[in-house]
Amino acid sequence: MKIGVLIDRLNIGGVEKIAIEEVKSLIDIGEDAYLLVLSRKAVVKDAFADLLKNIPVVYLDDRLPKIFKFSFKIPGFYFFSFFHLTYPFLLPFVIKKKEYDIIISHNIYTTFSALSLSKLNAIPYAVYIWDPLSYNLKKTYNKGFIYNIMFFVLFLGKRIDKILVNNSMLVFVSGYIHYSQLKSIIKDDKKIKLIPLGHAYLREIKNFRGDYIFIATAWKEGKGLENLLNIIQQIPNCELKVGGKWIHREYRNKIESIIKNLKISNKVKLLGEISEQELNDSYINARVTVIMNDEPGFGMPVLEAASNGCTFIVTETSGVAYFFEKNKDGFFYKYEDYITLKSYLIKLLNNERLAYDMGKNAWKKVKENYTWQKHAEILINEIKSLMIRK
């Protein structure tokens, strides 16, 4: 089966990383899989260069004349660009009918093109929804022009969500909150599948845990690092290591200023962008990791930590919370309940054996259930069984 896993651009982020791992794992189980990228022009140069080795990547806009590649960011939006609107009209002319047996599209704006290809080129699509558009708009824009016209954009977002999921072959989600939300707008709720993600770097864990807190993601506004720094300032003798690419230099400047003002430069290390090897080495030696933002989509850093035997503290509404056991694999707290979060951090920092036992429980769960191969097998079984029925 020829499968295209579709993203809009290769940037530093969880969605892009997941799509790459999906292609890898689909190939490993014998499928003819490709990473399809709408636009070659990325915000971050050479994103995930180490993960992309030996992965077949198809930049779809390479097939377009240069004049049609013109794009710009839609004013007022963070991640919505002109090419998201134009490519659905252009790509069906340069992609053959039935060139792929199915496209697995990640995220809403990307799926505009998948919908067009399904209607005009007879290529069915499945959509992986990390956040429905109506949810994402409300969560992301709390000021500015979009916020001022929120009633209109929410109405439009709900209509778009409904069109895209109802025209898809399958809908994949990794969070129970979004699973419940989408069931209310889809005609055939049997095609919504709640499935976990995977991790490829499962290693034998050490017999002890390190003494530092480690967190890593693509850093931008909304990740909540400011709030964690305030907690770190209140806990004596603790160390925080922060890994990951900074999407906006302004946000890093803000964080550096907070660190200086709180006088915790001796307790916080900003590591910057790190390789996959460095990421996993950091987790395998850490005491605990933390997610600060409300992340119902999934929360990939928790899975990365657990695969290295590192326990976690996560908001109870995170998608990943559905797949792990509270107080056994990690601690869950209510979003913005920083008093409880602080108490959990102190408990784990003061009790290495507790952190080890919880991390080992989480590691076993990943080993038994949450590998990329298992994720790929679930995907392909759902797709093939539906194709056979149709």
N, C-alpha and C positions, 0 to 999 in steps of 0.2 A: 504494500500500500504506500503510495506517495503522499507524504504528509508535509504541509507547510506550517511552521509555527511562526505566527505573524506578530511583529512588534512595530512601533512607529520609527524609533531611532535607537542606536546603540549608545545609551548613556549609562552612567553609574547609578544603579538602582536595583531594588529587589525584583521588579518585574522582568527586567532584562536578564538578570542572573538566572531567574527561574526558567525563562524561555530557552536560554542556552543549555541548561541542565536537562530540560525536557527533550531537546533535540539529541543530545548525547545519549540519554537513556533509551530513547526510541530506537536509535541506531543500534545500541547494544543488544536490544531484544529482537533485532532483525528487520526493523522497518526502514523504509527509504525516506528519511526525514531531512528537512532543510530549515534553516533559520531564515525567514523572509523578513526583510527590513524595508519599510516604506521609503525612508529617506536616508541617503548616505551621510548627509550633513548632520553631525551630532553636536550636542552642547559640550560634551567632554571628549577630548581627543584620546584615541586608543583605549576606550573603555573595555575592561575585562579582556585585555590582550592575552593574558595567560590562560583564560578559560576557552578562548575561541580557537585554540590550536586544533587542527584536524576536524573542525566543524564546518560543514558546507553552508556558506552564507550567500544569500541572493539579495542584492540591493535592487529592489524593483524599479526605483527611479533611474537606474542606469539605462533602462530601456526607453526612457523618455527623451525627447529633444531638450536641449539645455533651456530653451525659453520657457518650457512648461514646468521646470523645477523651481521656478521662482516662489519664494515663500517668505512669510514674516509672522511674528507672534501676534495673535489677535489682541488688540488693546484691551487691557483690564484682566486678561486671563494669564495664568502662570504656564500652563502646559498645552494650550490650544493654539495651533498654528494654521496658517492659510492652506498648507498642503493637506491637512486633514479634510478640508472641504473640496479641494480640486482633484486629488488623486482618485477618489471614487468615480469620477467622470472620465479620467484619463487612462487609468491602468487597465480597464477591460479591453482597450484597443491594442495593448502590447503584451497581454497575457493570453495564452491559447485557451480555448474552451476545454474544460476538463483537464487542464495541465496538471492539476493536483486532484487527488481523490477527496481530500478534505483539507480545510485550513482551520487551525486552532488559533484564534485571535485573542490577544491579550489586551484588555482594557477597552473602554467605550469608543474613544475617538478613533482608534485603530480599526475598530469594527465597522466603521462607515465604509471602508474599502472592502472589507470581507462581505458585507451585505451586497454591495454593488457587484462583486465578482460572482456571488451566488445567483443573483437575478439575471445577469447578462452572459456569464460564462459557464454556468451550470457547475460551479464548484461549491459544494455545501460547506458550511462553516459551523464550528463550535466556538463558543465565546467563553473565555475565562474572565469572570468579573471579580476584580479585587475590591472595587467600590462602585456601586451603581452611581450613575451620573448625578441623580437627584440628591443622593447622600453626600457625594464628594463636593458638590457646589455649596451646600449648606455648611459643611464642615470647614471648607477651605477659605471661603470669602466672608470674613466678618467685618470688613471695612472696604471702602472704595466704591468705584462705579458699579461693579457687579452686585455688591451688597445692597446698593440703593435700588436696584431693579430686581431684587431677589424673587419677588412674587412671580414675575414673568419668566425668569430663567429656570426657576424650579418647576413651573408648569411645563416648560419646554423640555427640561431634563427628564421629567417623568414620562413624557410622550416618547422621547428618544429611547429610554430604557425599555419601554414596552415594545416598541417596534423591533429593536435589535434582538431581544430575547425571544420574542415570538416567531421571528424569522430564522432563528438559529436551529441547527440540528440537535445540539446539546448545549446546556449551560453548566459550567463548572464553577463552584465557589469553594473557598476554604475557610469560611467563617459562618457560624450558625445564625448570627444576626442577619447577615445578608441573604442567607438561604431562606429564612422566614419572610424577609421583605420581598424577595423576588417571587415567592410562591403566590403572593397576592396579585401580581400583575401578569402572570403568564397563563396562557390558555391550557397548556398541558404541563402540569407541575411535575409529572413523572420524568421529564427530561432535565430537571435540575438535579445535579449530582454534587453532593458535599464530599470532597475528597481531600486528604492531607497532602502536603508537599513532601519532599524527600531531602536527603542529604547524602553526598557522595564520599565524604571524607571521614567515615567512621573508623576510629582507631582504638586500640586497647588503651584504656585509661590508666592513669597513674594511681598509686596507692595513697596519695595525699593531695590536698588542694593547696594552691598558693594563697597568698594573703591579700591580693588586690582585687578590686572591682574592675571588670572589663566590659566596655560597651562599644559597639561598632555598627555603623549604618552609613548611608549617604546623607551628610548633615546639611540641613536647611531649616528655615523657620518652621515651627510646629512640632519639632521632635522633642521638645521639652527639656533639653539639656540644662537650660538655665535653672530649672527647679531642682534638678539633681545636684547641681553645684551648691545650691543653698543648703541642701541636706548634708553634703560632704563637709561643708564648713562647720557643721554642728557635731560631727562625729570625730572624736580624737583618734589619732594614729591610724588613719585609713588612707589608702592610695587608690586613685581612680585613673585608669588608662583609657583613652578615647581614640579609637581607630576609625578610619574611613575618610573618603573624599569629601571635601567641603564644596558643595555646589555653588554657594555664593560667598565670596570673600567677605562681604559685609557681615554675614552671620558669624564667621570666625572672628572678625574684629570685635564684634559684640561679646562673644564668649570670652575672648582674651581679656577684654576690659572687665568683665564680671569676675574673672579669676583674680585679676590684680586688685580690684576693689575689696573682694572678700579675703584677700591675703592668704590664698591657698595655692600659690604657685608651687610650693614644695609638696603638695598633695595630689596635683593633677598633671598628667602628661598627655599632650595632644600629639598623637603619633602620625597623623595625616594618613594618606592613602597607603594601604598595605596589601601585600600579595595574599593569595589564598592560603599559602603555607604559613605566612606570618599570622594570618587571622586565626587559623586553627591552633597554632602554637600558643597564641595568646589566650584562647579559650581553655585549652587543656591545662594551663597553669593558673587559671583564675579561680577565685573563691566563688564568685557569683556574677551574673549579668542582670541588667535591669532594662525594662522598656517603660518609658515615661509617658508616651503619647497613647491616646485611645485608638487602638488599631484593630477594628473588627474584621479587616480584610484577612490578615493572618498574623504576621509577626515573625518573619523569617529568622532574625537573629536568635530567637529562642531555640529554634531547631538546630541552628549552627552551634549554639552553646551546648545543648543537650547531647549532640553527637560527639562532643568531646568531654562528656562527663561533668559539665559545668551546670549547676542548678541555676534557677532564674527567679526573678520577681517580676510579675507581669500584671497588667490591668485585667480584671476578670472578664471584661468584654472583648478582649483580644480574640481573634479567630483561633489562634494556637491554643488558647485555654481549653477549648473543647476537646482537644486530643491528648491532654495530659491531666494527671490527677492532682487536685489541690492538696497542699500540705504534705504530699508524698514525693512528687517529682519537682515541685517548685511552689512558691508562695504567690497567691493572687490577692490583689487589693483593688478597692474601688478607685476609679480614676480621680486624681487630684486629692486623694486621702494620703497626704504626705507624712502624716504622723504614723500611720500604720506602715507605710513603706520604710520609714526610718527605723521603726522597731524591728522589722524583718532584716534589714541590713545589719543592724547591731547584733541580732541573734546569730546570723550566719558568720559575721566577722569574728565573733567571740567563740564560735563552736565549729572548728574545722571538721570534726567527725560528722556533724549534722549536715554540713554542706557536701561532704563526700558521699554520704548515704543517699541524699536527695539527688545529687548529680548522677550517681550510679543507677538509681531507679529510672531517671529520665533517659539515660544512655541505653539501658536495656529496652525501653519502649521504642526508641528510634531504631535500634538494631533489629527488632522483631517486626516493626510495622511501617517505619517511615524512611525507607530508602528511595532513591530516585528510580531504581528498577521497579519497585512495587508501584510507585506512582505511575510510571509509564505503562505497566501492565494493566492497571485500572483504567487509564485513559483509553488504551487500545481495545480493551474488552468492551467497554461501554460503546465505543464508536462502531466496532464490528458487529456487535449484537444488534444495534439499532439499524445498521445498513442491511443486515440479513432480514430483519423484520419488514423493512420498507421494500 
